[in-house]
Amino acid sequence: MKYGVLWRKTTMNIGDDMQSYAESLWYPQVDYMIDIEALDSFRSADDEPVACIMSAWYLWHKWNWPPAKCIYPLWVGFHYNDIQRGRPRGMPSKWEYLTGPGLDYLKAYAPIGCRDSYTRKRLEERGVATYYSGCVTLTLPKRKLVKPERPYLVLVGLDKKTETYVKKRMENTGIDVKIVAPTRPEPSTNLSWETRKAEVESLLDLYQNARAVLTFRLHCALPCLALETPVLMVRPSFQSVRLHPYVDYLQKATPDEVSAGKCDAWLLCPQKNPDTYKPVREALQQRIAAFIAQAKAETRKARALSPTAYTAADVLRWQHATMKQTLDNYHIEHHIDLREIQTLRREKEKSTAALEKAQRQLAQYQSLGSYQRVQKELAAFRELGSVPQMQTAVRRYRRLMRLPPVRLLKKIYRLLKKNK
């Protein structure tokens, strides 16, 4: 049996590498690096199975699914959230690739260990048995404790206002504040795994020896739980589907609460993390350990280990048909003919001109005063007599013609006075 580390080859998010690193620690050796966005095209040598802990966020590139049969998977930490990559943001496909062989694959390896409640619900709606496994980063072991020269707090991914407040609050306390970016400035396409692994280890050492960590990022908070470093999750809202049930494991606050001084006591004397995550961590450790032991004892070829009946040709035909259908659906939903655009543009111009005219008329009417005042003035004019000129002026007055209101009233008055 060979072993493969699942990684997102092109990413700016260090949290992706944090998951890959946590997986890699379980293997006797690393034989392959498997790109999450190329699972269907991965090939091993001589049909050898490649054991892989499949804890990740899947189907950003939705058409590279299902995974190749040479991957011998442990499905834990599965997350699929289509909010950022579904049709609301312009992606042609949404759940279409969890049909056909894509759905058969998950059912064949069920129950699927999910990272959050949202993914469980969505998979079960499609008939896939699931359970809550937690994320593989919860299994990270504690690092070596090294007493720093000065105690420090670590801030990861917080907004500038909160960062500024914490730094000012820590002045003259003897506690330093270290700011860490949760993402790289450039995609990691050309970075080797060894380089990325060293970066992760450096961050974990920083978290391990900190007095506390304040973070916006889930994949900073969960490693801190595993390291038993006090961590405070700081977010404007905790309603994201990715956070459940992790919000129950974490100490949390909003940026406004931190900036208002409501967390000052915690900053000066951080509290230990709750222990609510530990049963999940222990269950996940046991499951992964059993999987690795089973992989070490396995001698069959990948073809014999695969529980799915479809062939590579079946998958290719399904992928092409699904891609064509999703693009057709997208075209039907979003296509607008150029002539329709031109017609809509002309209608908009007409509507804009009509609106401007109405606004001018409304402004003129409002300058005349209230409705009751207008009626009173008209009644007063009528009492003075009835002459053709006055009737014409009153009709013009009522119709809000172009003559400015003050000049109109003066003209009516002069006409009435002249003909009195």
SULNORTA-V316346 format. One record per helix or strand. SS is the DSSP state (hx for helix, st for strand). FROM is the first residue (numbers start at 1). LEN is the number of residues. If there is no record, write none. Layout:
BEGIN
SS | FROM | LEN
SS | FROM | LEN
END
This chain:
BEGIN
st | 2 | 6
st | 13 | 1
hx | 14 | 11
st | 32 | 4
hx | 36 | 6
hx | 45 | 3
st | 50 | 4
st | 56 | 2
st | 71 | 4
st | 78 | 2
hx | 87 | 3
hx | 100 | 9
st | 112 | 3
hx | 117 | 9
st | 130 | 3
hx | 136 | 4
st | 152 | 5
hx | 160 | 10
st | 176 | 5
st | 183 | 1
hx | 193 | 16
st | 212 | 4
hx | 218 | 10
st | 231 | 4
hx | 241 | 3
hx | 246 | 3
st | 251 | 3
hx | 255 | 5
hx | 264 | 5
hx | 278 | 20
hx | 302 | 4
hx | 312 | 23
hx | 338 | 31
hx | 371 | 13
hx | 388 | 11
hx | 405 | 14
END
